[in-house]
Every structure is written in C-alpha cells, then in structure tokens.
Amino acid sequence: MLDIKTPQEADLLVLREVIEGPLHEIAPRFSRFLSDRWPHTALVVFTRECTGRPRKVAGAAEMVNKVTIDELEQLKALVEPGRSRSTTAVIGGVARTVWAVRDPVDTLLVLVPRASRKHLPHPVALSAFFGIVATSIRQQVAQASPDYLAESRAASSERARTITEMAAAQESALVAILNTLRATALDDRHARLAATESASVALVALRSAQKSDLALTDEPAPAAFTKLRRDVRHLLEHHRTRVEFVPPARATPPLPGEVAHAARAMTRSAVLAFTAQPCPPRLRVAWTCDGTSLKIDVREQESGHVDVHTLARQLDGRARALGATVDLDAVSGWGSRAAITLPLDPPAPRPGEARLSSLNPRERAVLQLLAQGKRNKAIADALGVTESTVKFHVTGVLKKLEVSSRGEAAALALNGYGRRPVAETARGE
C-alpha cells in the first residue's frame, strides 16, 4: 500500500493513470483530472502528430463535435509556444472565453471554462500537467505504440467511411440540382446560368474534399522513407554498420499515417536488433508497395546471430494492431532477414474485436489470465493486487465485452488474441 502524504503525490499517481490508459480515452481522463481546479464544460487536445485523431475531445458533445481544425489553428496562433492564456476565440462556431495552453512541442490544450470565468487559475501548474500529457502522446506516436496504431487505424476507417457516404449523398443532390437547372423548360436563362455555375463550383469543391482530408492524414511513401533514413543514420551515428537504403518507387500511393509510423518504428527495431550482433553487419533496408500493402525488407548476409525471439516480441504488438505479418529468419554464418508486410487498408474485423479494444491495459491483463483458466486468487497473485480488485476488474471486463460469464469472456479473448502474426525461424545454429 502506497503511503500518500501530500496532494502533489496524489496528483502524480492520478496523472499516471491519465497517461497509462488507452490513447483514445486520454481526453476524458485528463478532463476528469483537471475538473476540480480548472472547472470546464469542454476540453480539446490538438496535435498534428496524431494522424488518426488530431483532435482529442471531452465534454459537451454539441460543442466539441463542431470544433474544426481551422478554429484550433487560429487559436494556436494566439498563444506562444510554452505559454498559457485566457482569451476569446471561435470554438465550435461560437465566440467563447477559453483557457489555452500551447506546449513547446506545438500541442494545444483548450478548456472552455464553466459559467463566465475568464481568469485562468494556476497557469504554471496547468502547463506542467499538460506538458506531461503532451509528452506521453508524442512518445506513443513516435514509437508507434500498439495503442496509438489501433486508435489511428480505427479513426482512419471511420473517416473514410463517413466521407464516402457524405460525398455520395451530396453529389447525388448536386447532380439532381444541375439536371433541373439545365432543363430547357425553365424560365429566366440568366438566373439558371448563375445557379448552374454555383452548383458546379460546389460539386467540384465536394469532390476535392476527400483529397484534402487525405492530405492531412496520409503521408507520401518517399517522404516517410526519408524520415526513416534520417532516424536510422541518427541511431547508428557512432556505429560502424554500413546501411544500403532502397526507397519505395516515386509512384507509390500515399501511406495511411498509422502505416507510415508503424513502418518506421518496426524498421528501426529490426535495424537495432541486427546491429546488436557481435560483428557489425552491412545492412540493406528496402520498402516496396504493391498498392495493397507496404513490404519492409531488412537483411544482412554475414552474421546470422540476430536474436529472433526478442525481435519477434518487440514487433508483435504493432503487428497485431495493424494486421501485419512478420517473418524473421536467421542462419548462423549466412545472415538474417526481417520481412514485414503492412496492409494499407484495415483488415476485416474479427468477432468481438471492437469490444476487446475498449479494455484498458489492466483489464486486458486480467482477461488474458482469466482466459488461461485462472481463478481470482491466482490472478490477484500474478498481478500483485487484492482479490477484491480482481473482482472489480472482472465485472468491468464482462460489462465492456457485453457477456454474462467468465467462460464467454475467455472464449472472446481466445478468438481475438489467439493469432500470432510473427513467424520466427532460426537455423544452422
């Protein structure tokens, strides 16, 4: 049992829970953390680093669902990096008093205070707390954590579906308008021409909306590989390893943001594993894309002593999040290879997958032990918690999975977590 003696110690413990939980729920957790000292009706975290959800929101849905990227960019311009302030800005289409914090790394926090409060209390403390949250988000994105990748992939799928449905509906409406306006039976030729021109312009703008959205969420493959090359050279700055880089073709289609992040992170992991061998090898790093998947190929043809089991564990979480396949091969005296295939589009969801993704890390740990047939006491011993805590988590798991028994939860877990996309081969030892 922890001996908490000061409010500051309590803050740090709760803040740890804020940054440890699922990334897609970080805004509601942070909002609850801030609510006592900074009472607010809505919270928005805005970061361009998160390609899936650059806006993370909590609070009044009728407000936060209307907040646009343009509004947040304009507000960010009013706050210097590393500073916080109270100001008036358009949020959700309405001019409001807001408390804004802009982290030095350019992540923005927006709070809409309750009632007519304008003065921002404890600005230094608010900036410090937000700095920890912003750093956590940035690190999860930079390292392409499985939690971030799962959130980003879900957001990309949701956005693509919404845009397609909206574009189809509005395009049909505009085409109908144009057909009506072009009908020769209508009077007032000049009015008809003006209306036709306006509708034509609107139709062109609508058809370009999807391209504009993709520009915010996708990353050109050559640019993504250039970032990787810079990262690898920085990692091996004081290493004798020589690396041959083979970039993807210029005509390669743009990569979804989560795929680009995962590809860089998984390639870096493979490079580091290969360079940890006794003799510094010569490496070849290549990316290719066939339009449906990005293929990563990292190989060396000298040592063959890479620890494929450790590398498999490092790659497994990201591979699972994106439905990727990983083949690792090491033959002593001949060389090693890591072949990774990342699908550009989300895989077909498996039964219960969405419900499993709603579990937080502690609930996932409880569920995996439960799926092994362990009872509450054994789970408590394994996790170092009390049986009452385990019962609490089991109740939460059953509720989130929408099942009524431990057996049903275990079956769902085995179906959802059962496949291992990483294949390991080590021969010639």
Secondary structure, 3 states (H helix, E strand, C coil): CCCCCCHHHHHHHHHHHHHHCCHHHHHHHHHHHHCCCCCEEEEEEECCCCCCCCEEEEECHHHHCCCCHHHHHHHHCCCCCCEEEEEEEEECCEEEEEEEEECCCCCEEEEEECCCCCCCCCHHHHHHHHHHHHHHHHHHHHCCCHHHHHHHHHHHHHHHHHHHHHHHHHHHHHHHHHHHHCCCCCCCHHHHHHHHHHHHHHHHHHHHHHHHHHHHHEECHHHHHHHHHHHHHHHCCCCCCEEEEECCCCCCCCEEHHHHHHHHHHHHHHHHHHHCCCCCCEEEEEEEECCCEEEEEEEECCCCCCCHHHHHHHHHHHHHHHCCEEEEEEECCCEEEEEEEEECCCCCCCCCHHHHHCCCHHHHHHHHHHHCCCCHHHHHHHHCCCHHHHHHHHHHHHHHHCCCCHHHHHHHHHHHHCCCCEEEEEECC
